[in-house]
Amino acid sequence: MISAARRGQYFIGVLWLLPLFYLAAFYFYPLASILSISFARLQADKIPSLFQSLASPSTLHIIGFTFGQAALSTLLTLALGLPGAYLLARYQFRGKSILQALMGIPFVMPTLVVGAAFNALLGSRGWINLGLMNLFNLTDPPVQFTNTLGAILVAHVFYNTTIVLRIVGDFWSHIDPRLEHAARVMGANRWQTLHQVTVPLLLPAIAAASLLVFIFDFSSFGVILVLGGPRFVTLEVEIYTQTISLFNLPLAGALSLLQLACTLSMTVLYTRLASRLATPLSLRPQQFTQRRLLSWRSRLFAGVMIGLLVGMLILPLASLALRSVIRLEPDRGQRVFQPGFTLDFYRELSINRRQSIFYAPPATAIGVSMGYAGMTAGLSLLLGLPTAIALTRSDSKLNRLLDPLLMLPLGTSAVTLGLGFIVALDQPPLDLRASWLLVPLAHTLVAYPFVVRSLTPALRSIRPRIRQAGAVMGASPMQVFLRIDLPMVGRALTIAATFAFTISLGEFGATALIARPEYPTLPVAIYRFISQPGAMNYGQAIALSTLLMLITAAGMLAIERLRFAEVEEF
């Protein structure tokens, strides 16, 4: 007879099989292929010059700026996200589900669209500058926003606050408030309770959210390119420049390895921290952990936080939507121009005036994006759930070794991954270069770590004694999973699927390289319009971005209603 411990080890090993195969086939193999090609062209006498380039002041400046802006952006995101997570976790108020749905929209936006949104609000021809110029009769825009460090930081906070709201807020909403009440009864004040009780309980979720935000800021590409301008360069932007513009593959490969090393070190640090902080908690349903806004202090806090969240996250998107129906500039060759309300940008989306072979109707782009997003969500859950279970069931050396590897795709250049897919997946048994499956496979690489980090806190919160009771009663590890784990993490699964779906909708970096021209995603279609000169092309890009927002808002609202209607027992 096989002992229960041995069966558990076998079960953990089986859970790792599919995720490891996927990472080996669609991450390590393409990455190794592109790096092999990069360094194969490097002659022996060029190696010293490569090291000199890596140690040059310009490269060191790029590395320092990459870390600095990522750290500062993460701190600012936490400063806004943690109070917002507390509001959503501890209070019930009218319109909360709508607010939560709206808060999820910025995260799905492609970085190019985020840049366009802030340009519409704060750019030289943005609404704020136009209003101030008309109000004070100015000839030059008074607000200089683009091509500044402030623009980068604000865009990163806009883009990543949702991560903190989702991960920390979801975990916080199920922590039993009686723990805090007990501390207050024993004489602790509000700050002591926060410092000694609440924060230690939240540290795993805060660490996970901080790491994800940092990695996103660390590998930032579109935001730096659109809002930062030529003055600000991150490792991701430099890899793109060296690969696409200068075709210096050896230097691009070396920078990619440096980026991977940094990401790996950060994930190792995180996994060690998470192993010390992971403590099973007695989680409670939301109806027992949330209360109404009764006191004037709670109402004031809610009003301020809602105002900040809406101001930071919604105003740029609202400016973008308004810009899609307002014409401010004439198009090229236009003789008669009347500024004001118009639907021309939306009408032009269905017209192929230039008879381009790359033209695709918006309905096609929307359908393709939704299809890819659905497949990405399914694949991410298929890979992420067994991975999260394996990580939470055991603290073995294998788990400690494999856990940091899960985050590597997030810290890898999207350009490098896209080129790796093109180079490696063009021959049997993985001849997928012409297949539409290439896009959801690439999207899953980015979404998969989010799914794992979203599910891990919920699975760790399940008391081991519950699983042990099931095992004592004769249940196999699979039966324990189906009858205990799965029913208790239903809400976390919904959140994880939401993350995967939204990430797929907004992914652009790798998609731009591997997507087939006849099957563009919405971000690719937006990029095609925004990269062409002319007010009409810019307007069509804004119109498509608005459609992407509306689709996302409808989906997020439906998911939020489903989540609140869900009956859970913890």
N, C-alpha and C positions, 0 to 999 in steps of 0.2 A: 504493500500500500504506500502511496505517495503521501507524504505529510502535507498539512495545510500550508506550512511555510514554503515548501518546495513548489506546491501548486501556485502559490502566490507569485513566486519568482518566475515560473513559466509564463504566467499570465502577463506579468510586466514585460517580459521579453517579447511576447506576441504583440502587445500593444505598440511597441517601438518599430516593428517590422515595416509597416506601410509608411509612416513618416520618414524613416531613414531611407527607404527606397526612393521616395519622392525627392528628398533633399539631395541624394546622391545623383539622381538622374537629371534633375532640372535646376540644380544650383551649383554643386561642386563640379560636375562634369562640364557644363558650359563655361563656368568661371575658369577652370583649369585650361580649357581649350583656348580662350581668348588670351589668358596670361602666357600660355605656351607660345602662341603666335607672336605676341608682343616681344617676348624676350628672345625668341628664335632669330629675330632680325637684328639683335644687338650683337655687334662684333666685340671681340675681347678688348680691343684697344679703346672702345667707347665706354667701357664700364667705369673707369675713373671719372669721366665727364658726367655720367649718370649720377654718381654719388655726389659730385660737386653741385649738380643741379638740385638734388634733394637737400643739400646743406646750404644752399644759397640764401641770402637774406630775404629774397622775394618769396621763396618757398616757406621759409620759417615764419614770415609774416602771414602768409596764407593759413598756415597751420594754427598760429596763435589767434588770428581773427576767427577761424572756424570754431575753435573751442570757446573763445570769449563771447561771441554773439550767441552761441548755443546755450551757454551757462546763464547769461543775462536774460535771454528769452524765456528759459525754463523758470527762472525765479519770478519773472513778471507774470507768466502764465499761472503759476501756483498762487501768486498773490491775488489774482482775480478768480481763479477756479475753485480754491478751497472754500472761501465764503459762499460762493455759488453752490458748491456741492452740499454744504451744510443746509442752505435754504431748501434745496430740492430733497434732501434726505430727511429732514426733521419737520417740515411743515406741509400742510395741505392747504391749498388756496385755489380759487376759481381761475381757470385758464392755465393751470400748471402743466397739463398734458400738452397743450399747444406750445407753451414756452419750451418744454423739453424737446418737442419735435423741431421747433425752430432752431434751438441750440445745436442740433445735429447737422444742420445744413452746411455751415461753413466748413466742416471737416471734409465733406465730399467734394467741395469745389476744387478744381485743378488750380495749381499755383498760378498759372497764367491768368485765370479768371479772377483769383484773389487780387492779383496786381491790377487788373483792369477795374475791379470794384473800388479799390482805394484811389485809383486815378480818377474815377468818376466822382468820388467824394472829395478828395483832397488834392488832386492834381492841379496843374496850372489852369486847366479848363474845367475843373471840378466844380460841383455845386457850391461848396463853401467859398472858394475863391471868386466865383462869378457873383455870388451874393454880396461879398465884401467889396468887390470892385464897383458894383452898381450902387451899393449903399453909400460908400464914401467917395465915389467918383474917381477911382484909381485907374491908372493905365497899366500897371503891372500887378501880377498876382501877389498878395501880401504873404501867403502861406507857401513856404518852400518845403514840400513834403517828399517828393520823389528824389532818388539818388542821395538819400541820407540814411544814417544808421537808425534813426528813429522810425523811418518807414519800414525797415526790415523787422525791427523789434515789434512794432504794432501789428504787422501782418502775421508774424509768428504767433503772437498772443491770440489774434483773431482765429487763426487756423487751428490751434492746438488746445484751446480752452475746453473744447468738447471732450477731449480725452480725460481731463481731470474731472469734469462733471460726471462723466459716465462711470469711470472706474472707481473713483473715490466715493462719489455720490451713491452708487449702487451698493457698495459695501457698507457705507455709513448708514444707509436707510434700514439695514437689518440688524445693526448692533443694538442689543437690549439697552434701552435708556435707564433701566433700573440700576445698572452699574454706576452710572453718573449720579443718580439720585442717592445711592448708598454712600458715595463719597461726600456728597453735600451734607447728608445727615451726620456723618462722622466729623464734620467741621471744616471741610475743605471749601474754599471759595471757588468762584467760577474759573479763575485762571489756574488754580491748583488742580481742579478737576480736569480742565482741558489738558494741562501739561502732564499729569500723572496717570490719567485714566484714558481719555479719549484719543490723544495723539499716539500713545503706544499701541492701542488697538488698531489704529488706522495706518500705522507705518507700512505694512506690506502693500496696501493699496496705493499709498502715497509714493512709495518707492517704485512700484510698477508704473504708475502714471508719469512720474518724473523721468524715469528712464526712457519711456516711449517718446515723451515730448523732447527730451534732449537729443535722442537719436534722429528724430525728424528734423529738428533744427540743425543738428550736426551735418546732416546730408542734404540740407536745403539747396534747391536748384532754381526753380522758377521764380520764387520770391526774390532771391538775390539778383537774378538776371533782369527781372522787370522793374523792381523798385530800387534795387541797390545801384544799378548802373555799373560802369566800368571801374569805379573806385573801389568796390567791395567784391572780393572774390573768395569763395570757399573752396574746399577740396573738391567738392562735387562739380562746381563750375570749372575749375582748373582741369579736371579729368575730361570734361566735355570739350573744353578748348583744345587740349593737347590731342584728343582723339579725332574730333571732327574737323576742326579748323587747321591745326598744324600737322595732323597725322603723325604725331610723335608717340607711337604706341609703346616704346620702352618706358618713357617717362610716365605716360598714362597708366601703364601697368604697375609701375613702382608706387605711384600715388594711390592706386586702388589697393595694393597690398598694405600700405600705410593706413588707409582708411579702415580696412578689415581688421588690422591689428588693434587699432583704437576701439573699434566696436567690440571686438572680442574681449579686450581688457575690461571694458565697461560692463559687459554682460556677466563676466566672471565675478566682478565686484558685486553686482546686483544679486546673483544667485547665492553668494555667501551671506549677504545681508538678509535675503529673504528666508534662508534656511534657519537663521537665528530668530527671525521675527514671526515666522509662521506658527501661530498658536490657534488651535481649534476654539471657536467661539460658539456660544449659544445664540444663534441668530433668531430673530423674531420677525413675524409678518409685518408689513408696513402699517397695517391698521393699528398695531400696538406701539409703533415707534414714532409715528407722526402725529402732530397736533395742529390745531387751527391757530390762526393769527388773532389772538385775543387781546394781548397787551399792546400799549402804544409803542413800546420798544421793539417788539417783534414786527409790528406793522411798519415802523420806520426803517428797520433793517431790511425787510422784504422790499420796500419801495426803493431804497437806495440800490440794492443788489440787482433788482429787476431793471432799474434804469441803467446801471452800468453794463449789464449783460446785453440789453437791447441796444444801447448806444454803441458798444464795441463790436457786437456781432451782427446786428441787424441793419444798422444804418448804411454800411457799405453796400450790402446786398440790395437794400431798398433804393439806394442811389443808382446801382447798376440797372435795376428793373425800370426805374424812371427814365434813365438815359436811353433805354431801348425803345421808348415811344416819344422821345423828344428829339427833334433835329436842331442842332446848334450851328452846324457848318454845312456849306454846300458840297456836293460830291463833285468829282473831277468832271469838267466839261459842262456842268450844270449852269445854264444862263439865268433861269428864274429860280430864286431861292426864297422860301418863306419859312422862317424858323417857327417852331411850335409843335403841337401834337401831331403824330403821324403813326401809321401802321405799315409804312413802306418797308421797314427793315424785316418785318415778319412776312410780308408778301413776297419779297425778293428771295426768301429762303427756298421757295419752290420753283424758282426760275433759273434755268441754266443758260444765261445770256451768252457766255463765252463758249458754250458747247464743249466744256472741259470733260475729258474722260475720267477725271477724278471726282466729278460731281456726284453727290449722293443726296437724295432728298432727306430732309430732317427726320421724317418718320423712320427712314432706314437707320440713321444714326441712333435715334432713340431706341428702336427695337434691338439693335445690335448691342448697345450699352446695357439695356435691361437684361438681355439674354446672357451676356458675359457676367454681369453682376450676380445673377441667380446661380450660374454654374460655379462662380468663385465662392459664394456663400456655402454651397453644398460641399465643394471640395475642401474648403477650410475647416468646416465642422467635421468632416470625415477624417481629416488629419489631426485637427486640433484637440478634439475630445479624447481620443485614446492617449495623445501625448500628455494632456493635462492630468488624466487619471494616473498615468505611469509616474509623473513627477510628484504627485501627492500621495501615492500609495507607499512609496519607498524612498529612503534617503541613501541609496546605494551609490557606490563610486561611479557606476554607469550613468545614473541620473545627473550627478554632479558634473560629469564630463560632457554629456549631451545637452544639458540645459542651456549653456551659453551659446551653443551652435544655432539654436533656434532663432536668435535675434540677428544673426549675421546678415540675412537678406536685407534687413532694414538699413544697415550701415554700408551696404554695397552700392556703388554707383549704378543708377538705372541705365546709364549709357553702356557701362561694361556688361551688365546682365543682358541687355538687348542685343548687343553685338555677340555675346556668348551664345545666345539662342540661335542667332543666324548662322554662326560658324559651326556649332557643334551638332545642332539638330537637323542636319541635312542629309543624313545617310542612315540606312537600316542599322539597328532596329528602331531608332528614334528619328525617322525621316518625317519631320513635322514642319519644315520651313514653309510649305504652302498650305498648311492646315489651319483652320480657324481655332483649333484647340490651343494653339500657341499662346493666344492672348489670355484666356482664363488661367492657364498654367502659370503664366508670368504674374498675373494679378494675385494668385493664391500665394506666391512666394512672399508678397508684402502683407497680405491679410492673415496668413497663418500664424505669425507670432502674436498678432493682436488677439486672435481667438484664444490662443493658449493662455496669454496673460489675463484675459477676461474671465476664463473659466477656472484658473488655478485658485484665486482667493475663495471662490464659492465652494470648490471641492475641498480645500483645506479647512473650511469652516465646519465640515461634517465631523462630528465627534467619532473618534476611532472605536469607542465602545459600541456604537450602533452597528458598525461593520463587524466587529468581533462577535456581537450577539447573533448576527446573521450567520457567521461562519460556524459558531457553536451549534446552531440549530441545523447544520448540515448543508447550508447553501454554498455553492461554488462561487469563486470570484466573479464569474460572469453573472450569476444570479444576484449576487450582492450589488453589482453595478446596475442591473436592470431594475431591481426592486427598491434599492435604497438611494444610490447616487443619482441616477437619472431623474427620478421625480423631484429631488430636492434642488436641482440646479436648472430647472426649466426656465426660470427667468434669466439666469446667466447665459443660457444657450440663445435666448432671444436677443440679448444684448450683443453676444459674440457674432451672431448672424448679421445683425444690423451693422456692426463694424465692418465685417467682410464685404457686405453689399455696398456700403457707401464708399469704402476704399476702392473697390473695383470701378464704381461710377466715375471717380475723380482721377484715377491713375493716368498719367500722361507720359512720363519719361521713357519707359520701356515700350509702351504701346505705340508711340510715334515711330519706332524703328521696325516693329514686327507686325503691325496691323496691315491687313491687305487693303489696297486702295479702295476696292469696291465695298468693303465692310468697315467703314470708319466708326470709331466711337465718338461720343459727343465731344470730349476734350480734343480729339484729333480734328474734328470738323471745326471746332472753335479756333484752333490754332491755324488752320488753313485760311480762315477769314481774317484773323487778327494780324497775320504775317504779311498781308497784302495791303498796299497803300489805298487811301481813299476813305471818305466818310461813310460810304455805303457799306464797304467791307467791314469797317469797324462796327457799324450799327448792326450788321448781321451777326457778328461775333457776340455782341452784347445780347441780341435777341435769343440766340442759341443758349447763352449762359443763363438767361432768365428762364427758358424752358427747362433747363437742367435743374434750376432751383425749384421750380414748381413741381416737377416730378419727384424730386427728393422730399420736398415738404409733404406731399400727399402720402408717400410711402412711410416717412417717419411718423406722421400723425396716426396712420393706421396701426403701426407697430406699437406706439405708445398706448393707444386705446386697448390693444390686445394685452399689453403688459399689465395695465391696471385692472383689466377684467379677469386676469388669471388668478385662480385660487391656489394658494401655496401653503404648505405645512412645513415649518422648520422646527 
